[in-house]
Amino acid sequence: MVIKQDGSQMPFEPTDFRVGLDIGICGRSIRIYDADQYTREFFENMGQPQADAQHCPEDSFANSCKPIPQKKDPELLEFLEKKLGGGRRPSEK
């Protein structure tokens, strides 16, 4: 048995999984943003069509994990080239 958010101890029903509703599973609140075509057809056959898809907010943690583009440091590049045995020779004037 699962305890729903309203306090009842009943298993989940299909009507609990509708677009735009929050459902509590294992102490977590989960929002349903969209449904696939099969689920939409299932609810239409029940006479309760699903709502339109909602926009999912962007996760701030996912944004913080994006790689930061590195700046090219010409002095560092020249140092690394010389360390590897290559690079430009200074002018012999």
MOLIN-V130952 format. One record per residue. N is the residue number from 1. RES is the residue in one small letter. SS is DSSP state (H for helix, E for strand, - for the rest). PSI is psi in degrees with one decimal (NA if undefined). D_CENTER is the distance of its C-alpha to the mean C-alpha in Angstrom with 2 decimals. Layout:
BEGIN
n=N res=RES ss=SS psi=PSI d_center=D_CENTER
n=N res=RES ss=SS psi=PSI d_center=D_CENTER
END
This chain:
BEGIN
n=1 res=m ss=- psi=148.3 d_center=30.17
n=2 res=v ss=- psi=137.1 d_center=27.17
n=3 res=i ss=E psi=118.5 d_center=27.68
n=4 res=k ss=- psi=172.7 d_center=25.98
n=5 res=q ss=- psi=-27.5 d_center=25.18
n=6 res=d ss=- psi=1.2 d_center=28.58
n=7 res=g ss=- psi=-9.8 d_center=30.31
n=8 res=s ss=- psi=152.0 d_center=31.48
n=9 res=q ss=E psi=73.9 d_center=31.43
n=10 res=m ss=- psi=153.0 d_center=30.68
n=11 res=p ss=- psi=160.4 d_center=28.33
n=12 res=f ss=- psi=148.4 d_center=25.49
n=13 res=e ss=- psi=160.5 d_center=26.65
n=14 res=p ss=H psi=-31.8 d_center=25.00
n=15 res=t ss=H psi=-13.0 d_center=25.36
n=16 res=d ss=H psi=-18.2 d_center=23.03
n=17 res=f ss=- psi=72.7 d_center=20.05
n=18 res=r ss=- psi=148.7 d_center=20.15
n=19 res=v ss=- psi=129.4 d_center=17.69
n=20 res=g ss=- psi=-7.5 d_center=17.48
n=21 res=l ss=- psi=151.6 d_center=18.71
n=22 res=d ss=E psi=138.9 d_center=17.57
n=23 res=i ss=E psi=136.1 d_center=18.64
n=24 res=g ss=E psi=119.1 d_center=19.52
n=25 res=i ss=E psi=122.5 d_center=19.11
n=26 res=c ss=- psi=41.4 d_center=20.43
n=27 res=g ss=- psi=5.1 d_center=20.50
n=28 res=r ss=E psi=141.2 d_center=16.88
n=29 res=s ss=E psi=122.2 d_center=16.24
n=30 res=i ss=E psi=126.3 d_center=13.68
n=31 res=r ss=E psi=136.0 d_center=13.35
n=32 res=i ss=- psi=118.6 d_center=13.68
n=33 res=y ss=- psi=-26.7 d_center=12.44
n=34 res=d ss=- psi=166.5 d_center=13.99
n=35 res=a ss=- psi=150.3 d_center=16.41
n=36 res=d ss=- psi=173.7 d_center=17.66
n=37 res=q ss=H psi=-38.9 d_center=21.19
n=38 res=y ss=H psi=-44.1 d_center=22.94
n=39 res=t ss=H psi=-39.9 d_center=21.76
n=40 res=r ss=H psi=-41.4 d_center=22.81
n=41 res=e ss=H psi=-39.2 d_center=26.15
n=42 res=f ss=H psi=-46.9 d_center=26.64
n=43 res=f ss=H psi=-33.4 d_center=26.35
n=44 res=e ss=H psi=-38.8 d_center=28.56
n=45 res=n ss=H psi=-27.7 d_center=31.15
n=46 res=m ss=- psi=-9.6 d_center=31.11
n=47 res=g ss=- psi=17.7 d_center=31.83
n=48 res=q ss=- psi=79.7 d_center=28.66
n=49 res=p ss=- psi=147.5 d_center=26.38
n=50 res=q ss=- psi=153.2 d_center=22.68
n=51 res=a ss=- psi=166.1 d_center=21.55
n=52 res=d ss=- psi=158.0 d_center=19.73
n=53 res=a ss=- psi=144.0 d_center=15.96
n=54 res=q ss=- psi=158.2 d_center=14.39
n=55 res=h ss=- psi=130.0 d_center=11.99
n=56 res=c ss=- psi=127.0 d_center=8.67
n=57 res=p ss=- psi=148.8 d_center=8.76
n=58 res=e ss=- psi=138.5 d_center=6.82
n=59 res=d ss=- psi=126.0 d_center=6.17
n=60 res=s ss=H psi=-29.5 d_center=9.48
n=61 res=f ss=H psi=-41.1 d_center=9.21
n=62 res=a ss=H psi=-35.9 d_center=6.78
n=63 res=n ss=H psi=-34.6 d_center=9.45
n=64 res=s ss=H psi=-15.8 d_center=12.14
n=65 res=c ss=- psi=-2.9 d_center=11.54
n=66 res=k ss=- psi=138.3 d_center=12.30
n=67 res=p ss=- psi=144.0 d_center=15.87
n=68 res=i ss=- psi=125.3 d_center=18.71
n=69 res=p ss=- psi=135.1 d_center=21.27
n=70 res=q ss=- psi=143.2 d_center=24.53
n=71 res=k ss=- psi=143.1 d_center=27.78
n=72 res=k ss=- psi=120.5 d_center=30.73
n=73 res=d ss=- psi=111.5 d_center=33.62
n=74 res=p ss=H psi=-34.1 d_center=36.85
n=75 res=e ss=H psi=-40.2 d_center=38.85
n=76 res=l ss=H psi=-41.5 d_center=36.42
n=77 res=l ss=H psi=-42.9 d_center=36.33
n=78 res=e ss=H psi=-40.6 d_center=40.14
n=79 res=f ss=H psi=-45.5 d_center=40.43
n=80 res=l ss=H psi=-38.1 d_center=38.24
n=81 res=e ss=H psi=-44.0 d_center=40.22
n=82 res=k ss=H psi=-36.1 d_center=43.51
n=83 res=k ss=H psi=-32.7 d_center=42.40
n=84 res=l ss=- psi=1.1 d_center=41.69
n=85 res=g ss=- psi=3.3 d_center=45.13
n=86 res=g ss=- psi=-151.2 d_center=44.29
n=87 res=g ss=- psi=175.9 d_center=43.94
n=88 res=r ss=- psi=145.8 d_center=46.37
n=89 res=r ss=- psi=139.9 d_center=49.90
n=90 res=p ss=- psi=152.3 d_center=51.28
n=91 res=s ss=- psi=137.7 d_center=53.93
n=92 res=e ss=- psi=39.8 d_center=57.42
n=93 res=k ss=- psi=NA d_center=59.39
END
